[in-house]
Amino acid sequence: VTTYSANFSQLLGKKALIQFLSSYTEDEGYLADAYKQIKIGPDNNPVWYDPIQPDLRIRRAVGSRLKFRLNAKSSMETGYRYYWDSWDVSSHTISADYMRYLDKHIILDVGLRHYMQSRASFFKSEYLRPEQLMTADIKLDKGYSNELQLGLTLNGGPHQDYLPFLTNEKVQYNFALNIYQRHTQTGYWFNGNKDLIARFRQRNHAGKIGRSVCGGYFSNRLRDVNEHEYERSHCIAGQ
């Protein structure tokens, strides 16, 4: 894997920051998932074939994000990314994140994200005969996803009575809840469902880390060159 990236940031006065990001990646080698075989023939007597995908994939992505302060206790971050590759997959990602300081000990974060992509040139929901390129990986199918992210940060410190377990200023608790929905035009091989819903919960307890009022979650998402980010663990399919 070879990756190049170029980023540019510019302050827009005292309350806003704009960033432009770009990346170029070459993946070379065996890129297919051997466990996702292709079935050809009738259901009562199918023949299974190994997937055959190109051994080179060139990925490109460009994007921008805007961070700005709304007032002394809240900020907003918006972003957009466009992705395209040599397999004819292209995608658009739109994201927005709102952060609110309820006080210096409690920070609330709400994020929304929408993603949509096109189909790879060699992907088919069904193959009638063996072809030069074949895949059963539905991540290469046309589809879209939506994600809602809720975050809560509790900072320890003196002079607060409502959080007695946070009197140590070196302690910070982070809680996160993500609700993720994905749709593809081809159903999953094991149940035929085209929709996936997943829920993620996270709780971290660590030393306090400084955080900017213009911070947010979208920065990590935008830097992810691989658009197939929705291969998650603990997914519940077909709900």
C-alpha positions as CSV (number, residue, x, y, z in Angstrom):
1,V,0.0,0.0,0.0
2,T,1.3,3.4,-1.0
3,T,-0.4,6.6,0.2
4,Y,0.2,10.3,-0.4
5,S,-1.8,13.1,1.2
6,A,-1.8,16.9,1.1
7,N,-3.7,19.1,3.5
8,F,-4.2,22.8,3.8
9,S,-5.7,24.8,6.7
10,Q,-6.6,28.5,6.9
11,L,-7.9,30.6,9.8
12,L,-11.0,32.7,8.9
13,G,-10.7,35.3,11.6
14,K,-10.8,34.4,15.3
15,K,-13.8,32.1,15.2
16,A,-13.5,29.9,12.1
17,L,-11.1,27.5,10.5
18,I,-11.3,25.9,7.0
19,Q,-9.4,22.8,5.9
20,F,-8.8,21.2,2.5
21,L,-7.7,17.6,2.4
22,S,-6.7,15.2,-0.4
23,S,-5.2,11.7,-0.6
24,Y,-4.0,9.2,-3.2
25,T,-3.6,5.5,-2.4
26,E,-2.5,2.5,-4.4
27,D,-3.5,-1.0,-3.1
28,E,-1.7,-3.8,-4.9
29,G,-1.8,-7.6,-4.4
30,Y,-4.6,-10.0,-3.7
31,L,-7.5,-7.7,-2.9
32,A,-10.5,-10.1,-2.9
33,D,-12.2,-11.7,0.1
34,A,-11.7,-15.4,-0.5
35,Y,-14.4,-16.3,2.0
36,K,-17.1,-14.6,-0.1
37,Q,-17.6,-17.0,-2.9
38,I,-19.8,-16.6,-6.0
39,K,-22.7,-19.0,-6.6
40,I,-23.5,-19.8,-10.2
41,G,-26.3,-22.1,-11.2
42,P,-29.6,-23.3,-9.8
43,D,-30.1,-23.3,-6.0
44,N,-30.5,-27.1,-5.9
45,N,-27.2,-27.7,-7.7
46,P,-24.9,-24.6,-7.6
47,V,-21.3,-24.3,-8.5
48,W,-19.1,-22.1,-6.2
49,Y,-16.3,-20.0,-7.6
50,D,-13.6,-18.0,-5.9
51,P,-13.8,-14.2,-6.3
52,I,-11.6,-12.6,-9.0
53,Q,-10.9,-8.9,-8.5
54,P,-8.2,-6.7,-10.0
55,D,-4.9,-6.8,-8.2
56,L,-4.5,-3.0,-8.3
57,R,-6.8,-0.4,-6.9
58,I,-6.1,3.3,-7.1
59,R,-8.1,5.4,-4.6
60,R,-8.4,9.2,-4.6
61,A,-10.3,11.5,-2.2
62,V,-10.7,15.2,-1.8
63,G,-12.6,17.0,0.9
64,S,-13.0,20.0,3.1
65,R,-14.3,20.9,6.5
66,L,-15.3,24.1,8.2
67,K,-15.1,24.6,12.0
68,F,-16.6,27.7,13.5
69,R,-17.5,28.9,16.9
70,L,-21.1,29.8,17.5
71,N,-20.7,31.4,20.9
72,A,-18.6,31.0,24.0
73,K,-20.1,27.6,24.8
74,S,-20.8,25.9,21.4
75,S,-19.2,25.2,18.1
76,M,-20.1,23.6,14.8
77,E,-18.2,21.5,12.2
78,T,-19.4,20.7,8.7
79,G,-17.6,18.6,6.1
80,Y,-17.8,17.1,2.6
81,R,-15.7,14.4,0.9
82,Y,-15.7,13.1,-2.6
83,Y,-14.0,9.7,-3.3
84,W,-13.4,7.8,-6.6
85,D,-11.2,4.9,-7.6
86,S,-10.1,2.7,-10.5
87,W,-12.9,0.2,-9.9
88,D,-15.4,2.9,-10.8
89,V,-16.6,3.3,-7.2
90,S,-17.3,6.9,-6.3
91,S,-18.9,8.3,-3.1
92,H,-20.1,11.4,-1.4
93,T,-19.9,12.0,2.3
94,I,-21.6,14.9,4.1
95,S,-21.2,15.4,7.9
96,A,-22.1,17.9,10.6
97,D,-21.2,17.9,14.2
98,Y,-22.4,20.2,17.0
99,M,-20.6,20.6,20.3
100,R,-22.0,22.3,23.4
101,Y,-20.3,23.1,26.7
102,L,-23.0,22.8,29.3
103,D,-20.3,24.0,31.7
104,K,-16.6,23.4,32.1
105,H,-17.2,19.9,33.4
106,I,-19.9,18.6,30.9
107,I,-19.6,18.6,27.1
108,L,-22.3,17.4,24.8
109,D,-21.7,16.3,21.2
110,V,-24.2,15.5,18.4
111,G,-23.1,14.4,15.0
112,L,-24.9,13.4,11.8
113,R,-23.4,11.8,8.7
114,H,-24.7,10.7,5.3
115,Y,-22.8,8.5,2.9
116,M,-23.7,7.3,-0.6
117,Q,-21.7,5.3,-3.2
118,S,-21.9,3.9,-6.7
119,R,-21.3,0.3,-7.8
120,A,-18.0,-1.2,-8.9
121,S,-17.8,-1.9,-12.6
122,F,-17.5,-5.6,-12.2
123,F,-20.0,-6.1,-9.4
124,K,-23.2,-8.0,-10.1
125,S,-25.9,-9.2,-7.8
126,E,-26.0,-12.5,-9.8
127,Y,-23.6,-14.1,-12.3
128,L,-25.1,-16.4,-14.9
129,R,-21.7,-17.7,-16.0
130,P,-18.0,-17.4,-14.9
131,E,-16.5,-14.1,-15.9
132,Q,-13.1,-12.6,-16.0
133,L,-13.8,-10.5,-12.8
134,M,-16.4,-11.6,-10.2
135,T,-17.1,-10.6,-6.6
136,A,-19.8,-11.2,-4.0
137,D,-18.6,-8.4,-1.7
138,I,-21.7,-6.2,-1.3
139,K,-19.5,-3.4,-0.1
140,L,-18.8,-2.9,-3.8
141,D,-22.5,-2.5,-4.5
142,K,-24.4,0.7,-4.9
143,G,-25.8,1.9,-1.5
144,Y,-26.0,4.5,1.2
145,S,-25.7,4.9,5.0
146,N,-26.7,7.2,7.7
147,E,-25.2,7.6,11.2
148,L,-26.2,9.5,14.3
149,Q,-23.5,10.0,17.0
150,L,-24.2,11.1,20.5
151,G,-21.2,11.9,22.8
152,L,-20.9,13.0,26.4
153,T,-17.6,14.1,28.1
154,L,-17.3,14.6,31.9
155,N,-14.3,16.4,33.1
156,G,-13.2,16.1,36.7
157,G,-12.4,19.1,38.8
158,P,-13.0,20.8,42.1
159,H,-15.9,23.3,42.9
160,Q,-18.7,21.1,41.6
161,D,-21.3,19.2,43.7
162,Y,-23.4,17.4,41.2
163,L,-20.6,15.0,40.1
164,P,-19.1,13.8,43.4
165,F,-17.1,11.1,41.6
166,L,-15.3,13.7,39.5
167,T,-13.5,15.8,42.0
168,N,-10.1,14.8,40.5
169,E,-9.2,17.3,37.8
170,K,-7.0,14.7,36.1
171,V,-9.9,12.3,35.4
172,Q,-12.1,12.4,32.3
173,Y,-15.0,10.1,31.3
174,N,-16.2,9.8,27.7
175,F,-19.4,8.2,26.6
176,A,-20.6,7.6,23.0
177,L,-23.6,6.1,21.4
178,N,-23.7,5.5,17.6
179,I,-26.8,4.4,15.6
180,Y,-25.8,3.3,12.1
181,Q,-28.1,2.4,9.2
182,R,-26.9,1.0,5.9
183,H,-28.7,0.0,2.7
184,T,-27.4,-1.8,-0.4
185,Q,-29.2,-2.9,-3.6
186,T,-28.0,-6.5,-3.1
187,G,-29.0,-8.4,0.1
188,Y,-26.7,-10.3,2.4
189,W,-25.9,-13.8,1.3
190,F,-27.1,-15.4,4.5
191,N,-30.5,-13.8,4.8
192,G,-31.2,-11.7,1.8
193,N,-31.7,-8.5,3.7
194,K,-30.7,-5.3,2.1
195,D,-30.7,-3.2,5.3
196,L,-28.4,-3.3,8.3
197,I,-28.8,-1.5,11.6
198,A,-26.0,-1.3,14.2
199,R,-25.7,0.2,17.6
200,F,-22.4,1.0,19.2
201,R,-21.8,2.0,22.8
202,Q,-18.5,3.2,24.2
203,R,-17.3,4.2,27.6
204,N,-13.7,5.4,28.3
205,H,-12.1,6.5,31.5
206,A,-8.7,8.2,31.1
207,G,-6.6,11.1,32.1
208,K,-7.9,14.4,31.1
209,I,-7.1,15.5,27.5
210,G,-7.4,19.1,26.3
211,R,-10.1,19.6,23.7
212,S,-10.7,22.6,21.5
213,V,-14.1,24.3,21.3
214,C,-13.9,23.7,17.5
215,G,-13.2,20.0,18.0
216,G,-15.4,17.1,16.7
217,Y,-15.6,13.7,15.3
218,F,-15.6,14.4,11.6
219,S,-11.9,15.0,11.4
220,N,-11.2,11.3,11.8
221,R,-13.8,10.3,9.3
222,L,-12.6,12.6,6.6
223,R,-9.0,11.3,6.9
224,D,-10.3,7.7,6.3
225,V,-9.4,7.1,2.6
226,N,-11.3,3.8,2.5
227,E,-14.9,4.6,1.9
228,H,-16.0,1.2,3.1
229,E,-15.9,2.3,6.7
230,Y,-19.0,0.5,7.7
231,E,-17.5,-2.9,8.2
232,R,-18.1,-2.7,12.0
233,S,-18.1,-5.3,14.7
234,H,-21.2,-6.1,16.8
235,C,-23.5,-5.4,13.9
236,I,-27.1,-6.6,13.9
237,A,-28.2,-7.3,10.3
238,G,-31.7,-7.1,9.0
239,Q,-33.4,-5.2,11.9
